Amino acid sequence: MRISTAQTFTRSLEAMLESQGKMARAQQQVASGKRILSPADDPAGAKRVLDLNQAVAATQQFQRNADTANARLGLEDSTLGAVTNLLQRVRELALQANNAPLTDADRAAIAGEVSARLGELVGLANTKDGNNEYLFAGHATQTKPFVRTAGGAFVYNGDQGQRELDLSPDYRITVDDSGSSVFQFIRNGNGTFVTAENPANTGSGVIDPGAVPNPSAWIPDTYTISFLSATSYEVRDSGGTLVSGPAPYEDGVAISFNGVQTAISGTPAIGDSFQVSPSTHQDLFTTVNNLVNALGIKGDGTAPSTRRINALNRFLSDVDQGMENLLRVRAGVGAKLNAVDSEKAVNESFEVHLRGVRSAVEDIDLAEAITRFNQQANILEAAQLSFSRVEGLSLFNFL
């Protein structure tokens, strides 16, 4: 068999190029730390790496969502804390006005601070987050949620929506509360019914917020407690039907009917009356504004003093309901913050696991790759040396 010089050159060149290619691939693997440089290296492995990369990217997005949730819930928690502190201060002012012998000027000064606090409360309800979006507007994040009309009413312009974020493929969390659930949907009075005096009363009777010893016996209606004399009363429903009495009146002793009870202290006059009616929703702004109005009742006579005390007592029961609602909402926020922290820890562990699996699939054994690179370098060097010697051979070398 005759082997031509051209054939020898071609075969030698192919061998060197093959060795050079293998060495270059080994060099790339060492430099990148990756076993799979292209899908052709390991189609199944490349598909597995692509799936793992997508899972890692999704987990990282969940972690970014968790950071967003933490920031938004943290802002809500701090805002609710500020609202609670504000209401506590307003409550202290109401107690001061209710218990101390004050003049009209003293009460006017307290009313001035309460009015300032009311403005601060509206400002907190209109808090914005870092994205310049209103925190308590529901989905209407660009709409100012609470405004006061020219008539003095407080209007909510947001909706009932709650923003949600995915923290994992199977877990979604709400990251805010609508303004209506925080500031508006609050039952006044004791939460079941509210008590009030007739503005035309002339005696010194003061009614307390009452309680509900037997909720199952309560029949929601507007009931009127009327004094037939200074020592007796009766209770009738909205249709005028007698519910209780006539019964003897004792200062501060419970008046019970239909599963509820209240008490009246002082000396009611003949014909004085008091109402017990079902609780309704009352926003926090109206509650605080009612305190301003109560402090604006002037005079220290029996009638104005009694009206003022009754109004202050109603405020105290209303604001307690508001603070209890804030406590419920804030407890929910705290639970969500704990859930976010827990989910972040789970995601972090899962991402570490995914990276480990991906590394096992695509990363190289560095020692093996370096050894293979050196081996290919030696093979290439030997091929080049052999070619240089063979290339110089001729028949004339043997003559």
C-alpha positions in Angstrom: 0.0 0.0 0.0 1.4 3.3 -1.0 1.0 6.3 1.3 1.5 9.6 -0.4 3.2 12.6 1.2 0.0 14.6 1.0 -2.0 11.9 2.8 0.6 11.8 5.6 0.4 15.6 6.0 -3.4 15.5 6.0 -3.6 12.8 8.6 -1.1 14.4 10.8 -2.9 17.8 10.6 -6.2 16.2 11.4 -4.7 14.5 14.5 -3.2 17.7 15.7 -6.4 19.6 15.1 -8.4 17.0 17.0 -6.0 17.1 19.9 -6.0 20.9 19.8 -9.8 20.9 19.9 -10.0 18.5 22.9 -7.4 20.6 24.7 -9.4 23.8 24.0 -12.6 22.2 25.3 -10.8 21.0 28.4 -9.4 24.5 28.9 -12.9 26.0 28.5 -14.3 23.6 31.1 -11.5 24.5 33.5 -12.0 28.2 33.0 -15.8 28.1 33.3 -16.1 25.3 35.9 -18.8 23.8 33.7 -19.0 20.3 32.3 -21.7 21.2 29.8 -20.6 24.0 27.5 -23.3 23.4 24.9 -26.4 21.2 24.6 -24.5 18.9 22.3 -22.2 17.9 25.2 -25.1 16.3 27.1 -28.6 17.0 25.8 -30.4 15.4 28.7 -28.2 17.2 31.2 -28.6 20.5 29.4 -32.4 20.2 29.6 -32.1 19.4 33.3 -29.9 22.5 33.9 -32.3 24.7 32.0 -35.2 23.5 34.2 -33.1 24.0 37.3 -32.1 27.6 36.2 -35.8 28.4 35.8 -36.6 27.0 39.2 -33.8 29.1 40.8 -35.0 32.2 39.0 -38.5 31.6 40.1 -37.4 31.1 43.7 -35.3 34.4 43.5 -38.5 36.2 42.3 -40.4 34.7 45.3 -37.7 36.1 47.6 -38.0 39.5 46.0 -41.8 39.3 46.5 -41.2 38.4 50.1 -39.0 41.5 50.5 -41.7 43.6 49.0 -44.3 42.0 51.3 -42.1 42.6 54.4 -41.6 46.3 53.4 -45.3 46.9 52.8 -46.5 45.0 55.9 -43.9 46.6 58.0 -45.1 50.0 56.9 -48.7 49.1 57.7 -47.7 47.8 61.1 -45.8 51.0 62.0 -48.7 53.1 60.7 -51.2 51.2 62.7 -49.0 51.6 65.8 -48.9 55.3 65.2 -52.7 55.4 64.9 -53.1 53.4 68.1 -50.8 55.8 70.0 -52.7 58.7 68.6 -56.1 57.3 69.8 -54.6 56.5 73.2 -53.6 60.1 73.5 -57.1 61.3 72.5 -58.6 58.9 75.0 -56.5 60.3 77.7 -57.7 63.8 76.8 -61.3 62.6 77.0 -60.7 61.1 80.4 -59.1 64.4 81.5 -62.1 66.3 80.3 -64.6 63.8 81.9 -63.0 63.6 85.3 -61.5 67.0 86.1 -63.4 70.2 87.0 -62.7 72.3 83.9 -63.9 75.6 82.5 -65.2 76.1 79.0 -61.8 77.6 78.1 -60.0 74.5 79.4 -62.3 72.2 77.4 -61.8 74.5 74.3 -58.0 74.0 74.7 -58.4 70.2 74.8 -60.7 70.4 71.8 -58.0 72.2 69.9 -55.5 69.4 70.5 -58.1 66.8 69.6 -58.8 68.6 66.3 -55.1 68.6 65.5 -55.0 64.9 66.3 -58.0 64.4 64.0 -56.0 66.0 61.2 -53.1 63.8 62.0 -55.3 60.7 62.0 -56.6 61.5 58.5 -52.9 62.0 57.4 -52.0 58.5 58.7 -55.0 57.0 56.9 -53.7 58.5 53.7 -50.1 57.1 54.2 -48.1 56.4 51.0 -45.5 53.7 50.5 -42.1 53.9 48.8 -43.7 53.6 45.4 -45.9 56.7 46.1 -49.0 54.5 46.3 -51.6 54.9 49.0 -51.4 52.1 51.6 -55.1 52.0 52.6 -56.8 52.5 49.3 -57.3 48.9 48.3 -56.6 48.4 44.6 -57.1 52.2 43.9 -53.6 52.9 45.0 -53.4 56.2 43.1 -56.6 57.6 44.7 -56.5 59.5 48.0 -58.5 57.2 50.2 -60.0 59.5 52.8 -61.2 63.1 52.4 -63.4 65.3 54.5 -66.4 66.9 52.7 -67.5 70.4 53.0 -70.3 69.2 55.2 -67.8 67.6 57.6 -68.4 63.9 56.7 -65.5 61.6 56.0 -65.6 59.8 52.7 -63.6 56.7 51.6 -62.7 56.8 47.9 -60.8 53.5 47.8 -62.1 50.0 47.2 -62.2 46.7 49.2 -59.3 45.1 47.3 -56.2 43.7 48.8 -52.9 43.4 47.0 -51.5 39.8 46.9 -48.0 38.5 46.3 -46.8 34.9 45.5 -44.2 33.7 48.0 -44.1 30.2 46.5 -45.9 28.2 43.7 -48.6 27.3 46.2 -48.6 30.2 48.7 -50.0 33.7 48.2 -50.3 36.3 50.9 -52.2 39.6 51.1 -49.9 42.5 51.9 -52.3 45.3 52.9 -55.8 46.0 54.3 -58.4 48.3 52.8 -59.0 51.6 54.5 -62.6 50.7 55.1 -61.7 47.6 57.1 -59.2 49.5 59.2 -60.9 52.9 59.8 -64.6 52.4 58.8 -66.1 49.0 59.6 -66.2 49.5 63.3 -69.2 48.9 65.4 -70.0 51.8 67.8 -71.2 51.5 71.4 -70.2 48.2 72.9 -70.3 46.5 69.6 -73.8 45.1 70.0 -75.8 48.2 71.0 -75.3 51.9 71.7 -76.9 53.9 74.4 -77.8 57.6 74.2 -79.8 60.2 76.2 -82.7 62.2 74.9 -81.3 65.7 74.1 -84.4 67.2 75.8 -83.6 65.5 79.2 -83.6 67.9 82.1 -82.3 65.6 84.9 -78.8 64.5 85.6 -79.2 60.9 84.5 -76.1 59.4 82.8 -76.3 56.1 81.0 -73.4 53.7 80.6 -72.4 51.7 77.4 -74.0 48.5 78.7 -73.2 44.8 78.2 -74.7 41.7 76.7 -74.9 38.9 79.3 -77.1 36.7 77.0 -76.4 37.4 73.3 -78.9 34.7 72.2 -81.8 36.6 73.9 -80.9 39.9 72.2 -83.5 41.1 69.7 -82.0 44.0 67.7 -84.4 47.0 67.9 -84.5 50.5 69.2 -85.6 50.5 72.8 -86.6 53.5 74.9 -86.1 53.7 78.7 -88.6 56.3 80.0 -88.8 57.6 83.5 -92.4 57.6 84.8 -91.2 59.3 88.0 -87.9 60.0 89.7 -88.0 56.4 91.1 -89.6 54.3 88.3 -89.0 53.5 84.6 -90.3 51.3 81.8 -88.8 49.9 78.6 -90.6 49.9 75.3 -89.6 48.8 71.8 -89.8 50.8 68.6 -93.4 49.8 68.1 -94.3 51.1 71.6 -94.8 47.6 73.1 -93.9 47.3 76.7 -90.8 45.2 77.2 -90.0 45.7 80.8 -91.5 47.6 83.8 -92.7 49.6 85.3 -89.8 48.9 87.6 -88.2 50.8 90.5 -85.2 52.9 89.6 -82.0 52.7 91.7 -78.9 54.8 91.0 -76.3 52.7 89.2 -78.3 49.4 89.4 -78.5 47.4 86.2 -81.6 47.7 83.9 -81.9 44.3 82.1 -84.2 43.2 79.2 -83.9 40.9 76.2 -80.5 39.6 77.1 -78.8 42.9 77.6 -78.3 45.3 80.4 -77.3 48.9 81.1 -77.3 51.2 84.0 -78.2 54.8 84.7 -76.7 56.9 87.4 -77.7 60.3 88.7 -81.2 61.7 89.1 -83.3 61.6 86.0 -86.3 63.9 85.8 -89.9 62.8 85.2 -90.2 62.4 81.4 -86.5 61.9 80.8 -85.7 59.0 78.4 -82.8 57.1 77.0 -82.4 54.9 73.9 -80.7 51.5 73.4 -80.3 50.8 69.7 -78.3 48.3 67.6 -74.7 49.2 66.9 -73.9 50.6 63.5 -70.6 51.1 61.6 -68.9 54.3 62.6 -65.5 55.4 61.2 -62.7 56.5 63.5 -62.7 60.0 62.2 -66.3 60.6 63.2 -65.6 59.1 66.6 -62.8 61.6 67.2 -64.8 64.4 65.8 -67.7 63.5 68.1 -65.2 64.2 71.0 -64.5 67.6 69.6 -68.3 68.3 69.5 -68.7 67.0 73.1 -66.0 69.3 74.4 -67.8 72.1 72.6 -70.9 71.8 74.8 -70.6 74.9 77.0 -71.9 75.5 80.5 -71.7 73.7 83.8 -75.4 73.5 84.6 -77.2 70.2 85.1 -78.4 69.8 81.5 -75.2 70.7 79.6 -73.0 68.9 82.0 -75.1 65.7 81.7 -75.1 65.9 77.9 -71.4 66.4 77.9 -70.7 63.5 80.2 -73.0 61.2 78.2 -71.2 62.2 75.0 -67.8 61.7 76.5 -68.9 58.2 77.8 -70.1 57.3 74.3 -66.8 58.5 72.8 -64.9 56.3 75.3 -66.9 53.2 74.3 -66.6 54.0 70.6 -62.9 54.6 70.7 -62.4 51.4 72.6 -64.1 49.6 69.8 -61.9 51.3 67.3 -58.7 50.4 69.2 -59.9 46.8 69.5 -60.4 46.7 65.7 -56.9 48.1 65.2 -55.5 45.5 67.5 -57.2 42.7 65.4 -55.9 44.2 62.2 -52.4 44.6 63.6 -52.4 41.1 64.9 -53.2 39.9 61.4 -50.3 42.0 60.0 -48.0 40.5 62.6 -49.1 37.0 61.6 -48.4 37.8 58.0 -45.0 39.1 58.8 -44.2 35.9 60.6 -45.4 33.9 57.6 -43.3 35.9 55.2 -40.2 35.3 57.3 -40.9 31.6 57.5 -41.5 31.4 53.8 -38.3 33.3 53.1 -36.3 30.8 55.1 -38.0 27.9 53.2 -37.2 29.5 49.9 -33.6 30.2 50.9 -33.1 26.5 51.8 -34.8 25.4 48.6 -32.6 27.7 46.5 -29.5 26.2 48.1 -30.8 22.7 47.3 -31.5 23.7 43.7 -28.0 25.1 43.2 -26.5 21.9 44.6 -28.5 19.7 42.2 -27.6 22.0 39.3 -23.9 21.9 40.3 -24.0 18.1 40.3 -25.4 18.1 36.8 -23.3 20.8 35.1 -20.2 21.4 37.1 -16.9 19.6 36.4 -14.5 17.7 38.5 -11.8 20.3 38.4 -8.9 17.9 39.2 -10.1 15.5 36.4 -10.5 18.4 33.9 -7.0 19.8 34.6 -5.5 16.3 34.3 -7.4 15.8 31.0 -6.2 19.3 29.8 -2.5 18.4 30.6 -3.0 15.0 28.9 -4.3 16.7 25.7 -1.5 19.2 25.8 1.0 16.4 26.0 -0.7 14.5 23.2 -0.7 17.6 21.0 3.0 18.3 21.8 3.9 14.8 20.9 1.9 14.9 17.6 3.6 18.2 16.7 7.0 16.8 17.4 6.3 13.6 15.5 5.0 15.6 12.6 8.1 17.8 12.4 10.3 14.7 12.3 8.2 12.8 9.7 7.8 16.0 7.6 11.6 16.2 7.3 12.2 12.6 6.1 13.2 11.9 2.5 14.7 9.0 0.5 17.8 11.1 0.2 18.3 10.7 4.0 19.2 7.1 3.4 21.4 7.4 0.3 
